[in-house]
Amino acid sequence: MSRLLCLALALLLASCASLEETRRHAELDTVKTKATPAPEFRGAGTYVENGSVVLEGHVAYRNELNAEPAKEKKQDDYKLVYDLGNTPVEGAFSVLFKGEGPFIKITAGADYFPFVGLVFGANTKRFEAGGFIFDHFWDRTYRIKGTLYEETSYYSGSSDFNCLWDNESCTLDSVDKSQKDLDYEEYLMTHHYGLGVFASVFLGDFVLEYSGSFYTVKITEDPEVEEVKLSDKWPLVTTQRFSLGYNITPSYSLRLGGIHVAGDFDGTYWALSADFTYRFFLPKKKK
């Protein structure tokens, strides 16, 4: 029995003599990610009678005029670079309900990744105007550059039992310090939460349209390197659209326009856009 107790005591002291503790932290230099135009949300694009339900589908093509990284913007502990650009094709499906007053429109689509939005406003024979809120799901790529620091402390020569759970009770033997460069990409699920306004003027079969919105970034995943900490505060991204549309019939429309992206950073983006829209007016219920 005494031999077993001595063996257990020896193992306990040996474990204390070989304790080590490693601490890591990262210091980031730059984080680069893409800033894209917000998805498009608008009204009916034509006059809709009261008591109507309209199904709508549209597809848009964008051609970049200029797209380059914005200048670095200082975040909490690193510099952020927005790479301005977009995917060329966007498509969406909507359902519009118009009662005796305002209308609401539910939109879901894809601009590389899916988005959803709620549009509300007033629609008359001369114009329409309103607002919208949206969420754009985005598996963003983050290019992260910085330095990962590691410090390992070795403890030995202590017979204090408290050493097993409190390193301050141990005897510090040596410390090893090292560092390595970070330069890698993370793919993190991100939400673009935004809101905006729109207005259209009907000039016969022609339609002048404007919409403006902004969104903020919310990352919903932790980086793979747990020492990397990204800020919760991101610069706002604004998107403005200007277009001239032509209603070939109440159901078919073509539009040409421009897109401008800017925000709380030094840099802008311009693109030309073309859009085709189809509307299906559900038959009204007979009274």
C-alpha positions in Angstrom: 0.0 0.0 0.0 2.8 2.4 0.9 4.4 1.7 -2.5 1.2 2.7 -4.3 1.0 5.9 -2.3 4.6 6.8 -3.1 4.1 6.0 -6.7 1.0 8.3 -6.8 2.9 11.1 -5.1 5.8 10.7 -7.5 3.4 11.0 -10.5 1.7 14.0 -9.0 5.0 15.8 -8.5 6.2 14.8 -11.9 3.1 16.3 -13.5 3.7 19.5 -11.6 7.3 19.5 -12.8 6.3 19.3 -16.4 3.5 21.9 -16.6 3.4 24.3 -19.5 1.0 27.0 -20.6 0.6 28.5 -24.1 -0.9 31.9 -24.9 -1.6 33.1 -28.4 -2.9 36.4 -29.8 -3.2 37.9 -33.2 -2.5 41.4 -34.4 -4.1 42.2 -37.7 -2.7 44.6 -40.3 -5.4 44.5 -43.0 -8.7 42.8 -43.8 -9.9 42.9 -47.4 -13.5 41.9 -48.5 -15.9 42.7 -51.3 -18.5 45.5 -51.1 -21.3 44.9 -53.7 -24.4 46.8 -54.7 -27.4 46.1 -52.6 -30.1 44.0 -54.3 -32.8 46.1 -56.1 -36.2 46.7 -54.5 -38.8 48.9 -56.1 -42.5 49.4 -56.6 -44.7 48.1 -59.3 -43.2 50.1 -62.2 -46.6 50.8 -63.6 -50.1 51.8 -62.4 -51.9 49.0 -60.5 -55.6 49.2 -59.8 -56.9 48.8 -56.2 -57.7 45.3 -55.2 -55.0 43.8 -57.4 -52.5 41.0 -56.8 -49.5 41.0 -59.2 -46.9 38.4 -59.7 -43.6 39.7 -61.0 -40.3 38.3 -62.2 -37.3 40.3 -63.3 -33.7 39.6 -64.4 -31.0 42.3 -64.5 -27.5 42.5 -66.0 -24.8 44.8 -64.8 -21.7 45.9 -66.6 -18.9 47.4 -64.4 -17.6 50.8 -65.5 -15.1 51.1 -62.7 -14.4 48.7 -59.9 -11.3 49.0 -57.7 -10.5 48.6 -54.0 -11.4 51.5 -51.8 -8.6 53.1 -49.8 -7.9 51.6 -46.4 -10.2 52.6 -43.5 -9.1 52.3 -39.9 -11.1 49.8 -37.9 -10.6 49.1 -34.2 -7.2 47.3 -34.5 -6.6 46.9 -38.2 -7.2 48.5 -41.6 -10.2 47.5 -43.7 -10.2 47.5 -47.5 -13.5 47.2 -49.4 -13.0 45.6 -52.8 -15.8 47.3 -54.8 -17.4 45.1 -57.4 -20.4 42.9 -58.2 -21.8 39.8 -59.8 -23.2 40.6 -63.3 -26.6 38.9 -63.0 -29.4 39.4 -60.5 -32.9 37.8 -60.6 -35.9 38.0 -58.3 -39.6 37.0 -58.0 -42.1 39.2 -56.2 -45.8 39.2 -55.1 -47.5 42.6 -54.8 -50.8 43.2 -53.0 -52.6 46.5 -53.4 -55.8 47.2 -51.5 -57.7 50.5 -51.3 -54.6 52.4 -50.2 -50.9 51.5 -49.9 -49.4 48.3 -51.4 -47.0 45.8 -50.0 -44.6 43.7 -52.1 -42.6 40.7 -51.0 -39.4 40.0 -53.0 -37.0 37.0 -52.9 -34.2 36.5 -55.3 -30.5 35.9 -55.9 -27.5 38.2 -56.5 -24.9 35.4 -56.3 -26.4 34.6 -52.9 -30.1 34.8 -51.9 -31.9 37.9 -50.6 -35.3 38.7 -49.3 -37.1 42.1 -48.8 -40.3 43.8 -48.0 -41.5 46.8 -50.0 -44.3 49.2 -49.1 -45.6 52.3 -50.6 -48.2 54.2 -52.6 -49.0 53.7 -56.3 -51.0 56.2 -58.3 -51.6 56.8 -62.0 -48.8 59.5 -62.1 -46.2 58.2 -59.7 -45.3 55.8 -56.9 -43.1 56.1 -53.9 -42.2 54.1 -50.7 -39.5 52.3 -48.8 -38.1 48.8 -48.2 -36.1 46.7 -45.8 -34.0 43.7 -46.8 -31.5 41.0 -45.8 -28.9 39.7 -48.3 -27.2 36.4 -47.2 -23.6 36.4 -48.3 -20.7 33.8 -47.9 -18.1 36.6 -47.9 -14.4 36.0 -48.5 -12.2 37.9 -46.0 -8.5 38.2 -46.9 -6.7 38.5 -43.5 -3.1 39.7 -43.1 -1.3 40.1 -39.8 0.9 38.3 -37.2 0.1 35.5 -34.8 2.1 35.6 -31.6 2.7 32.6 -29.4 4.2 32.4 -25.9 4.8 29.1 -24.0 5.7 29.1 -20.4 7.3 26.0 -18.7 7.0 25.5 -15.0 9.1 23.2 -12.9 10.8 22.6 -9.5 7.6 23.1 -7.4 6.2 20.8 -4.7 3.2 23.0 -4.0 0.0 21.1 -4.8 -1.7 24.4 -5.8 0.5 24.3 -8.8 -1.9 21.8 -10.4 -4.6 24.5 -10.8 -2.8 27.8 -10.3 0.4 28.5 -12.3 1.3 31.4 -10.0 2.0 28.8 -7.4 4.5 27.1 -9.7 8.1 28.0 -10.4 8.6 29.5 -13.8 11.5 27.7 -15.6 11.6 29.2 -19.1 9.5 31.0 -21.7 9.6 30.4 -25.5 8.3 33.1 -27.8 7.5 32.8 -31.5 5.5 34.5 -34.2 4.3 33.7 -37.7 2.8 35.7 -40.5 -0.9 35.5 -41.2 -2.0 35.7 -44.8 -5.0 33.6 -45.6 -8.7 33.7 -46.7 -11.7 33.0 -44.5 -15.2 32.3 -45.9 -17.7 33.5 -43.4 -21.5 33.7 -43.6 -22.5 37.3 -43.5 -25.7 39.2 -43.6 -26.2 42.6 -45.3 -29.0 44.2 -43.3 -30.4 47.3 -45.1 -33.2 49.7 -45.9 -34.0 52.3 -48.5 -36.5 54.4 -50.5 -37.7 54.5 -54.0 -39.7 56.8 -56.3 -41.0 56.5 -59.9 -42.7 58.9 -62.2 -45.0 57.6 -65.0 -44.8 59.5 -68.3 -47.1 57.6 -70.6 -45.4 54.3 -71.3 -42.1 55.6 -70.0 -41.0 55.4 -66.3 -38.3 57.4 -64.5 -37.1 55.5 -61.4 -34.8 56.2 -58.5 -33.9 54.1 -55.5 -31.4 54.6 -52.7 -30.4 52.2 -49.9 -27.7 51.4 -47.4 -26.7 48.3 -45.6 -24.5 47.3 -42.8 -22.5 44.0 -42.4 -23.2 41.4 -39.7 -20.9 38.4 -39.6 -22.6 35.3 -38.1 -19.6 32.9 -38.1 -16.4 32.9 -36.0 -13.1 32.9 -37.9 -11.3 29.6 -38.2 -8.3 31.0 -36.4 -9.8 31.7 -33.0 -7.3 34.4 -32.2 -8.5 36.5 -35.1 -11.1 39.0 -33.9 -13.1 41.0 -36.5 -14.9 44.2 -35.6 -18.6 44.4 -35.1 -18.7 47.8 -36.7 -18.4 48.0 -40.4 -18.7 51.0 -42.8 -22.1 51.6 -44.3 -22.4 50.8 -48.0 -24.9 52.9 -50.0 -26.4 52.0 -53.4 -28.2 54.4 -55.7 -30.0 53.4 -58.9 -31.2 55.7 -61.7 -33.1 54.2 -64.6 -35.4 54.9 -67.6 -38.0 52.2 -68.3 -40.4 51.5 -71.1 -43.6 49.5 -70.5 -44.1 47.6 -73.8 -47.4 46.4 -72.3 -48.6 46.5 -68.7 -47.0 43.0 -68.4 -43.6 43.5 -70.2 -41.0 46.2 -69.4 -37.5 47.0 -70.3 -35.2 49.4 -68.4 -31.7 50.9 -68.8 -29.9 52.7 -66.0 -26.9 53.3 -63.8 -25.7 52.0 -60.4 -23.6 54.0 -58.0 -22.0 52.4 -54.9 -20.2 54.5 -52.2 -20.3 54.8 -48.4 -18.4 55.4 -45.2 -15.0 54.8 -47.0 -12.9 56.4 -49.7 -13.9 54.9 -53.0 -16.9 54.7 -55.5 -18.2 52.3 -58.0 -20.3 52.8 -61.2 -22.0 50.3 -63.4 -24.5 50.2 -66.3 -27.6 48.0 -65.9 -30.3 46.5 -68.2 -33.4 44.9 -66.9 -36.3 42.9 -68.2 -39.5 42.5 -66.1 -42.6 40.4 -66.6 -45.8 40.9 -64.6 -48.9 38.7 -64.3 -52.0 40.4 -63.0 -54.2 37.8 -61.2 -57.9 38.1 -62.1 -59.9 40.0 -59.6 -62.6 38.3 -57.7 -66.1 39.2 -58.9 -68.2 40.9 -56.3 
